[in-house]
Amino acid sequence: MKILILHGPNLNFLGVRKPEIYGSLTLSQVNGRIRSFAAANKVKVRIFQSNCEGTLIDLLGKNRNWADWLVINPGAYTHYSYALRDAIEACGIPAVETHMTDINKREAFRKKSVIKPVCRGQIAGLGVESYLEALKFCLAGSDK
C-alpha cells in the first residue's frame, strides 16, 4: 500500500506554535512516527508539507497515480479551501482528513470543514496519534 501524507499550512511550526495546544513534537518528529508506523506495517509513504494551497493541489495531481490513499491535515485550509476540496475530489484518491487537535472543541470558525465531505473519514484530537489512526483507517479500508 502507498499513502500520500500532506501537511498543510503552519504545520512546519509544530513544537514551537502553541505547544499547549499542538504538543511539543516537531514536524520532523511527527514524520518520524509516521515513517516508523509505515515501515512496521509495510506501507510506503510520501510526506510533504506546504504553506501554499497551490502546492498542495499540485502534489495531489503529481501523486494521484502513485497513492492508494491520502492522509491530509489541511490546517487552516480545512475551513475555507474549496480549491483543495475540489482537488481531493478530482484526484480520486480515497482520503482521510486528520487534525492533531479536536477542531470541534476549538474556536467557532474552526468547527466547519469543507474538506470532510470529500473524505472517507475524519480523525482529530489525538495529537500525533491522529495521523497513526488515519493510517490504520487506510489499512482497514484497503480490505474492503
N, C-alpha and C positions, 0 to 999 in steps of 0.2 A: 504494500500500500504506500502511496505517496501523498503527503499532506503539505499544502502550502499554508504557511503561517504569516499573516500580515498584522503588523502592529501599526496603529495609526498615530496621529499627532500627539506629541508631548510624552510618548512612552519612552523616548530616549532620556527623559528626566527622572525615570524611576530610581529610587534610592535617594533622590535629592528633593523632589517635589512632594511636599506634604506627606512625609513618611508615616505620620499618624493615621493617614487615610489609605495610602497606597502601599505601605510597607517599606522596609529598608533594603530589599533586594534591588540591585541594578538590572537594567535590561539584559546585560551580558549574563548575569546570574540566572535570570528568568529563562533566557535562551538555553543556558546550560542544563537547566532542569528539563526543559522540553526535549533537548537532544538526548539526554540520558534516558528519559522515558521512551523516546522513539527507538533508540538503539536496543533497549531491553525488549521491545515489542516488535522488532524487525520492521520498523516503519522508516521510510525515507522522508526527510523534511527539508523544505527550503524555507528559510526565515528571512523576512525583510521588515524594516521599519522605515516609515517616511512621514514627514510632516506635511507632505504635499498631496492633495487629493488626486491630482492628475497622475502622479507617480504610482499611487496605489492602484488606480484604474489600469494604467499601463502594465503593471506587474500581473494583474489578473489576466489581461489579454495574452501576455507573453507565456504565462504558465497554465493556461486553460487546457492545453492538450497534454500537459505533464501530470497535473494534480488529479487525484481521485477525490479529494476533499479539500475544503478551505476552512481554516480556523482564522477568524478575524476579530481583532479588537479595534473597532473603528475610532476609538477615542471620541473626541467631540463631534466627529462626523456622524456618529450614531444618531444625533438628534435632528440633523437637517440636510445631510448629503443625499439628495435624490440621485445625483450623478453616480455616486458609489453604489447606491442601492440598485440602480438600473444596470450597472456593470456586473454586479454579482448575479443578478437575474439573467443577464445576457450570456455570461460565460458558461452557464450550465453546470458549474461545479457545485455539488451539494455542500452547503455551508453551515457553520456553527458560529454564532456571534458570542463573543466572550468579553467579560469585564472583570477586572480584579476587585472592584467594589460593587455593591448592590445598588445599581442605578435607581431602583425603585424606592430606595430609602434615602436618597440624596435630594438635592435641590429640585424644585418643581420642573425646571427646564430639562433636567437630566432624565426624567422618567419616561419620556417619549423616545422610542426607537423607530426610525424609518427603515432601518436595516432588518429588523426582526422578521417582518412579513416575507422576506425572500430567503430566510434561513430555515433549516430543519429544526433548529433549537437555539436556545439562548442560555448560557451558563454564566452566572455573575455572583460576586460577593465572597469568593473563596480565596482571594489573593492569587498567588501563582498557581494554586490548585485548580483555579478556574480553567486554566489552559490544559492541565493534565486531564481534567474531567471532560473537556471538549475533545481531546484526543481519544479518550475512552469512548465517547459518544460516536466518533467517527469509526472506530474499530467495531463497535456494536452495530452500527448502521451498515457496514460493509457486509454483514452476514445476512442482510435482508434482501 
